[in-house]
Amino acid sequence: MTTALAVTAVLHVDLEGVRARYECFTCGTKEGPVFGNEDVRAFTATIRNDHRARCTGESR
């Protein structure tokens, strides 16, 4: 038997326009967009865990 998986969030990264944003389907929050190499790098490195802590109170 297989377990169904659900998409709970999406991280959009546009490398040509150098921007990123995050959408959570659990709580409906959209974070970003952020622009520029350094801001995109920092955002993508931390957004998943940072948002999870705010959304569900759980961090990894």
Secondary structure, DSSP 8 states (H G I E B T S, - for coil): --------EEEEEETTTTEEEEEETTT--EEEEEESHHHHHHHHHHHHHHHHHHHHS---
